[in-house]
Amino acid sequence: MYGALRLVVDAPAACKYVTSVLIGTQAKNPSARIEHEATTSKIGEDQLFYFQQRGIDYEKAMAAMISGFCRDVFNELPDEFGAEVNQLMSLKLEGSVG
């Protein structure tokens, strides 16, 4: 898995701060501390301009960028959930951007 973080038994009191990582559910050392932090940012006008110059409308451009950003996480979900999440994202984005 890209960006995986493993905490092994011989890492007492381990603490690691990283960005762009998918945190697993297994830490083999009981004293290890696993934390996650997230940020949000506005999609740049230059990115939207790039899509629009290629004939892709604003709403489709936003949907493409958001789904591309979330793809790594969605790919880690079991198949039945992955398909459902993609459908829900499409419904949620429909008419809500702008």
TAKA-V505542 format. One record per residue. N is the residue number from 1. RES is the residue in three letters. OMEGA is omega in whole degrees, 0 to 359 (* if undefined). Layout:
# TAKA-V505542
N:RES:OMEGA ; N:RES:OMEGA
This chain:
# TAKA-V505542
1:MET:179 ; 2:TYR:177 ; 3:GLY:182 ; 4:ALA:179 ; 5:LEU:180 ; 6:ARG:174 ; 7:LEU:186 ; 8:VAL:185 ; 9:VAL:184 ; 10:ASP:177 ; 11:ALA:183 ; 12:PRO:178 ; 13:ALA:180 ; 14:ALA:177 ; 15:CYS:182 ; 16:LYS:177 ; 17:TYR:181 ; 18:VAL:174 ; 19:THR:177 ; 20:SER:180 ; 21:VAL:173 ; 22:LEU:183 ; 23:ILE:177 ; 24:GLY:182 ; 25:THR:184 ; 26:GLN:171 ; 27:ALA:186 ; 28:LYS:178 ; 29:ASN:185 ; 30:PRO:180 ; 31:SER:181 ; 32:ALA:179 ; 33:ARG:180 ; 34:ILE:180 ; 35:GLU:178 ; 36:HIS:179 ; 37:GLU:181 ; 38:ALA:175 ; 39:THR:174 ; 40:THR:177 ; 41:SER:179 ; 42:LYS:177 ; 43:ILE:184 ; 44:GLY:178 ; 45:GLU:179 ; 46:ASP:177 ; 47:GLN:178 ; 48:LEU:179 ; 49:PHE:179 ; 50:TYR:179 ; 51:PHE:185 ; 52:GLN:177 ; 53:GLN:179 ; 54:ARG:175 ; 55:GLY:180 ; 56:ILE:184 ; 57:ASP:186 ; 58:TYR:184 ; 59:GLU:179 ; 60:LYS:178 ; 61:ALA:179 ; 62:MET:180 ; 63:ALA:180 ; 64:ALA:181 ; 65:MET:181 ; 66:ILE:180 ; 67:SER:176 ; 68:GLY:179 ; 69:PHE:184 ; 70:CYS:188 ; 71:ARG:182 ; 72:ASP:179 ; 73:VAL:181 ; 74:PHE:180 ; 75:ASN:179 ; 76:GLU:180 ; 77:LEU:173 ; 78:PRO:186 ; 79:ASP:183 ; 80:GLU:178 ; 81:PHE:180 ; 82:GLY:179 ; 83:ALA:180 ; 84:GLU:179 ; 85:VAL:179 ; 86:ASN:178 ; 87:GLN:180 ; 88:LEU:178 ; 89:MET:179 ; 90:SER:179 ; 91:LEU:182 ; 92:LYS:183 ; 93:LEU:183 ; 94:GLU:177 ; 95:GLY:183 ; 96:SER:180 ; 97:VAL:177 ; 98:GLY:*
